[in-house]
Every structure is written in C-alpha cells, then in structure tokens.
C-alpha cells in the first residue's frame, strides 16, 4: 500500500492531471454524500416547507428553490445532493462485494487448476457473455420481490455483473504467478496452499484491482441510473436516485420545462466522468507498460577514463 501511494504521489505529466481532475470532482460528490443533511435544504422526499405549505409543482429556479422543483413537488437541488449519497452507497457496496467474491474465486481457481478451475471458468464465462444491463435487470426483478426496491437490492443487482471481471483478471495473473520461483520455494519448505495464496500470491495478483474497481464504480453509476430510468431501481420514497428523476423529467423536457432533467443528468455525467478519469489516471500510474519515463539526454565528457590511473587524450 505504501508503494502504491508513493507511485500515485510521484505521478508526472498528463496522467497526473487526469488523476487530479478526476479526484477533485469525485471528492466534491463524496462531500455532498457525506454531508447531505447539512448541505441540502430539504429532505429527499419532502414536499412541504416548515410551515406546511406545499411546494410549487414544476417551480422554476429561484431563491426558494435554487434549481426549481419537479412534477412530484420535490426540491431538485435537495434531490441531486441526496442522490450523491445514494450513488456512493450503492457503488461502494457493489464494488466491495464484487471484490470480496471475485478475487478469492480467481485466486483459488488459478492456483488449484483442474476441475475446480474448469467449472469456475465455465460459470464466469457464461455470466460474462450476458449483456450487463440485461443481467442487472434480471437480478433487479428477482431481488425486488424479496428485498424491496432499496439500496441493498440495487447494489446486489450490480454485484453479479462485476464478479466475472475480477475473477478473470486475478485468475489469469495467478496462473502465471504460480510457476514463479518464490512459489516453488514456498512449496519446497512445506507451506500449505492457503498460506501460499494468502502470503505469497495475493499481494502480487491484485495490482490491477484498484484500477478495475474505479472503472467499475463509474460503470455502476451508469447502470444504477439505467435501472432507475426503467423503473427497476430505487423508488423515490426509499432514497433519491438520479435515473428515476431523469425518467420523470422527460415529458417535462419535451414541454419546454428543462430544469428537472438537466441537473440529475448533469450529475450522472460528471460523476461517471470523474470516476473514469481516476481509473485512467491510476492505470497510467500503475501499469508499467503505459507509464511514461522521463529520458535524460546523454552527455559525453571531454576525456574518457579507461582506468583509475590512466587517461587518454581528448577526442
């Protein structure tokens, strides 16, 4: 971890600006998510002010409502701020669960080989061939009946999409690393397979996981918005979700009321772009094949020293 942070800190050139830009925008959304109760003037499902007066339907942006109101009498600014918290919770939960399942499975499959490897590869390839949005819709249908339409159900709908990606990367890296000299030495001294995987292989096969996790986080934001747009994601009484708000605002946009659709859509685009920039910046930093090194100009001296005691004439 210390080496990883040192590589990120020492990033130079375009990769540094890409990583910095993405990080700054992401941090802004994280601040919105963490401090939503203090930043948002109203709750995500609040339709009346403190005096009990109902908000205006499709009210234009103004002093009372900074970004206006939508057709459900919700304050758009509050919904956008609370939507950042929803996106952060769903993304973190889905990515953490995907890593917790996909990485160990890939490590075990690549190290053990045999029928275990063949079965796991067959299952993961079968899942990977299904279009990810269709797979998320199927799991959303299945989970909504049992878990409802909350944050947990939305996150679990995304987990099955990303497990095969971590599995494939870690498994392929493990297959190459298990024949390394240090693994053979560990076997020679009598180390158990679990010890070899935990102490010797794990740290070497998870180098690409942070990059994949960041890119999956960006993809999870878009997939969550797509599920909400189709009405299969989080409902408005459960939490604020940008995709749902965007779907409700389409008819209003066609009628010339632009503000209910602009701000949720802009929030989706900005967060996806920020997470993608972070992923690309990390990839440029951590991938030796893409890392740019500064070349120094070769300088020749006037004298060439052939030994500690002998010098030749200048050339």
N, C-alpha and C positions, 0 to 999 in steps of 0.2 A: 504493500500500500504506500509506503514511503517513497519507493522508486516511482510508482505511478504518479504521485503528486508532484515529485520533482520533475518528471518529464513534462507534465502539463504546465508547470510553472515556467519551465525553460523553453516553451514553445515559441518559435520565431516566425516571422513572415506572415503570409496570408492566413495560414492555419490559426495563428494566434488571434487575428481579428475576427475570423469566423467563430472561433470558440468564445471569444469575449462578447461578441454581439449576441450570440445565442444565449449565453449565460445571463447577461443583463436582462434580456426580455423574459427569460424563464424565471428569474428571481422576482421580477415585478409581479408575475402571476402567482408565484408562491406567497408573496406578501399579501396579495389580495385574498388568497385562500386561507392563510393563517389568521388574518385579522379582519375577515369578512364581517363579523358582528359589529366592529367598530368603524369600518370604512363605509359599509352600505347603510344608507339612511333608513331602510325598511327591511323587514324580513322577506325571504324569497317568495312566500305565498301570502303576503299582506296586501289587502285591497282597500283598506281604510286607514285614515290618519289617526293620530292620538285622540282627536275629538270625536271620532266615529263617522266622519264624513267620507263617503266612498270616493275613490279616485275617479278621475275622468277617463272614460273609455277612449283609447287612441288619442290621448292628450299629447300635444306637440311638446318638444323640448322647451324647458323654461326653468324659472327659478325654483318652483316647487318640485319638479321632476327634471333632473338635469338632462336625461336622454329621452324623456317622454314616457308614456305608458302604452301598453299593448291592448289587444282586444279582450283580454281577461282581467283588465284593470290593474295589472301588476306594474310596478315601477321597473323600467327596463334597466336602469343603472344598477339597482339592487340585484336584479336577476343575473346580470353579467358578472357582478362581483361574487355572488354566491355560486354561480356556475363554475368559477375558477376552483372553488373548494371541491365541488362535485367531481370535476375533471381530475384534480390532483388525487383525490381518494380512490377513484376508480383506476386510474393509471398505476398508482403505486401498488395497490392490492393485486391487480392483474399481473404486473411485471414481477413482483416478488414471488407470487405463487408459481408463475411460469418458470422462473429461475430455480426455485426450490424443487420443482418436479423435473424439469428438463435436464438440468445439469447433472444431478446424480444418475438419472437414467442413461444419459450419454456416456458418463464415466464408466458405469458398470458394463454397459453394452460393449464399448470399445475395448475394455480391459479383459473381460472374460471371453468374448467371442463365442463361437459355437452356436448352439441352437438358441441361446438367450439373445445373442446379437441378431440372429436372423429374424426371430419373432418381433423384437422391438423395432428393428428397421422396417419390417413389413407394415407394422401398425402405424408408425410415424409417417412413412411414405404415403400410406392410404389417407391419413388425415391431411397431409400436406397437399395432396392433389385436389382436395375440395376447395373451391374458391372461399377465401377467408370470410367475406361478408355473408355468404350463404351459410357457412358453418356457424358464424355468430348468430344469425337469425334462428337457426335450428336450436341452438342451445338456449337462446332467449325464450323461445316458445316453451321449451322443456322446463326451464327454471322459473318462469313467471308463475306457473301453476303451483309450484312448491314453495318458492321463496318470495314470491311477490315481485314487484317491479322497483325494487330499491337498489342501493349502491352495491350490495353484495351480489345480487343476481346479475347486475350489469358487468361487474368485474369477472365473475365466473364464466360469463358468456365469452369473454375475451381470452381467458386462460388457455382454452383448447387450441386457439389459433396460434399461439406463440410457443407452446411447448415443443413442437417439432423443430423449430428453428434452433433453439438452444441445444436440443438433442443432437441434431445433425452436426453442428459446429464442434461441440465438445466430443462427440463420438469420433469424428474424423481426426481430431487432434490427438485423442487418446490412442487411436490405432497406430499413429506414427510415433508417439512418445513411449509406448510400452516396450519397444525394442531398443530403447536408449541404454547406454552403458550404466547409468545410475540406477535404472530399474533392474537391470541384470545383477548389479551389485547388491541391491536390496534383497532380491530373491536369494542370492548366494549366502547372505548372512541369516537367512531364515525368516525374513519379515513376512507377515501374513498379507494376503491380498487386500484386506481392508486397510491395513497400515500403509501399504504401498500407494493405494489410491488416495488416502487421506493426506499423507505426509509428503509424498514424492510427486504424484501426478496432478493433484488438484490445483496447486498453485501455478503449474505450467500450462494447463489446458483451459484456464478461464481468462486468458488475456483479452480475448475478443468479447467477453460477456458484457462489460460496461458499454461498449460501442453498440452492440446489438440491443441492449436494454434501452438505451437512449432513443434509438431509431424505432424500437417497438413502442416506446412511450408516445412518440409522435403519431405512429400509426393507430395506437389505441384511442387517442383523442378523436381522430377522424372516424374510426369505427363506432365509437360511442355516439358521436354526433349523427352518424348514419342510422344507427338503431333508434335514436330518439326521433329523428326525422320521419322514420317509418312507423312511429308509434309503438315500438317494441322496447324502448329503453325506460328510463326513469320518468315516472309521472310527475306532474307539477306539484302535487301535494306531498310527494316524497322528498324532492330536492329540486333545485334549479338546474336545468340541463339545456345547453345551448342548441342542440339539434332539435329538441322539441319546440323551443321558442322560434327557431327559424322556420320550421314547418308551419306553425300557426300564423306566421307573418307573410306567407307567400301571397295569399289572396289580398292582403292589405297592400303589399307592394305593387300588385297589378292595378290597384285602385289609386295609386299615387301616394300612399302613406309609406314612406321609405324607412322611417327610423326603427320600427320594430324588427325589421330584417337586417338592417345594416350592422348594428352593434353585436348581436350574437355571432353573425357570420364573420365579422372582423376579428372577434376574439378567437374563434376557431382557427382562422388563417394565421394569426400572429403566434398562437401557442404551438401549432404544428410547425411553422417555420422556425421558431426558436429552438424547439427540441431537435429538429433536423440539423440545424446549424451546429448545435452542441455535439450531435452524433458525428457529423462530418469532421468537425474540429478534433474530436477525440480520435477518429480514425486516422487523420493525418498525423496526429501526435504519436500514437501508439503503434502504428503499422510501420515496421522498418522499411518495407518496400516503397511506401509513399512518403516517408519522412525526408524532407529536404535538408541536406547538409551544406553548410557554407564552405566553399572551396577557397583555399588561400593561394595566392599567386606564388609560384616557385621563384625564388631568388637565388642567383648564383653569386658566390663570393669571388673576389679577385684572385685569391690564392686557394689552391686545393691542397689540403693537408693529407699527405699519404701515410704518415706515421706520427708518433708523438715527438720525434726528433728531426724529421726530415721535411722540408718544404720544397716544392717545385716553383719555378718561375711563373709569373702571371701569364695567363693565356691571352 
